[in-house]
Amino acid sequence: MATSHPRKLLGVLSKIVLDFGLGILYNLHVPSDKQRLEASKRELARLLAEREERDRRIAVLRQTIGRLGQSMQEDGSVDRITSKILTEQAEMKLLDAVKEAIQGFRVNEHFTPLDIKAALERMYWDVNKYTNVMATIHRTLERLAESGELIPSIKDDKKGFKRPSRYVVSPWLREYSR
């Protein structure tokens, strides 16, 4: 039994040393709450920026499908998905069509009512529904700006608008965005 006692003591001592050493190593590699918070905010900003770009790309693709699908529809060679997109675009109210056209612009990219009209035409949205479509588009953009959905801007002496981010709205998060 005398020989087992020192082994037992050695086993206990080595366990204490090992636990203490691993505890020190663990504490050295565990980020603080502040570090984890900062990393989380950076990741959130990155993911929101990716989502913003993905949404923009979806709008551009819908416009492209609308434009190309319209010409194919004349040939009678439109598939079910293209037909559905064309129907959705044709049935859109002006406000919804303008919002879809706006979504095709990058955040903070300047655009004018003429740019929106061109985007609506690319979508094959019927701009001829209105006797003065430019006035209607302009007033729609003004109302969106009044509600905070657009930012009025001037570029090259041309009055226009910019699309703010739909996702990165908190001032504390903007500093982490691109």
N, C-alpha and C positions, 0 to 999 in steps of 0.2 A: 504494500500500500504506500510505502514511503516514496517509491519511484513514481507512482501515479499522481501524487500530490503536486510535485513540481511541474509535471506535464499539464495538469489541470490549470495551475497558476499561469503557466506559459500560454496556454490556450486562451485564458481569460484576458491576459495582458495583450496578446496579439489581436484579439477581437476588439479591445478598447482602442488600441493604436490604429487598427484598420478603420474602425468606425469614425474615429476622430479625423483621420486623414481623408477619408471619403467625404466627411462632412465639410471639411475645409475646401476640398475640390468642388463639391456640389455648390457651396456658397459662392465660389469664385465664378462659376459658370451660369448661375441663375440670374437672369436680368432683373433689375429692380422694377417695381410697378411703373415708375416714371419711364423707364426704357421701353417696357412693354406697351405703355400707352402711346408713346411717340411712334413706335413701330406700327402699332395698330392704326394710328391716324394716317401714316404714310401709305400703308396698304389700302385703307379705305379710299383715300384720294386717288390712288392709282386705279383701283377697281371702278370707281365712279367715272374717271376719265375714259377708261376702256368702254364702259357702258355707253357713255355719251357718244363716242366714236362709232360704236356698233349700231346705235339707234340712227345716227346720221347715215351710215352706210345702208341700213335697211331702207330708209326713205329714198336714197339715191337709186337703189335697186328696184324699188317699187315704181319709181318714175321711169326707169329704163325699161322695165317690163311693160309698163303702160304704153310707152312710145313704140317699142318694137312689136308688142302684142297687137296694137291698133293696126299697124300695117299688115300683120299676118292675118288679122281678122277679115280684112278685105279679101284675102285669098281663100278664106274659109279654112285655114289650117291652124286653129287655135286650140290648145289643150285645155283641160278643165281648170287647172290652177290659174293660167293666164286669163281665162275667161272670167274667173271669180275676181281677180284683181281689177280687170277692166270694168266689171260691173260695179265693184265697190267705188272705184274712182269716178265713174260716171254718175253715181247716185250721191256723191258727196255734196254737202252744202258748201257754200263759198268759204265759210269760216274754217271748216275741216280741211278743205282743199288747200287753203292758204297755209294753215298750220303744217300740213304735210309738205308743202313746198318749202316752208321755212326750215323744217327739220333737215332738209338736204344741204343747208349751209352749215359750216363749222361754227362753233361757239365763237362769238366776238368777230365773225366775218361780216363786213359791211355789205348790205344789199339794198336795192331800191325797189319801189313798186314795179318798175319795168322788169327787174330780175324775177320778181314773183310771177308776173304775167308770163314771162318766158318759161318759167318752171311749170306753171299750170298748163301751158300749151304743150310742153314736153310730156306731161301726164295725159295729154289728150282730154283734159277737162274742158268742157265746152264754155269758152270765154264769151261766146256770142249770145249767151243767155241774157246778158246785160247790155243795155243801150250804151252805157258809158262805163265799161269794165274798169278802166284805170281809176276813175273816181271811186268806184266801189272798192277796189283793192286798196287804194290809198286810205280810205276811211276805215277799212277793216284793220289795216296795219296801225293806224292811229289809235284805234280802240284797244288793240293788243298792247300797245305801248302804255296807254293810260292804265291798263290793268296790271302792268309790270311784267308782262310776258315778253316784251321786246324792249330794247334800249334804243332811243333815238340817237342817231349819229350823223356826222357830216364827213364826207371824204371827197376830196377834189371838188369842193364847193357843191357837192350833190347831197341833198338831204336823203337820208336813208335810215336804216335800222340795223341793229345787231341782235343776234339771238344769245341771250344769257344761258349759262349752263342750267340744265334742268335738275341736276343732282348736287353739284358742289355749291351749296348756297350759304353755308355757315362761314363767317369770316375767319374763324380759327382754322378751318379746313383748307381755305384758299392758299395759305402759305405752303401747303404740302403738294398742291397741284403743280403741273408742269409749268 
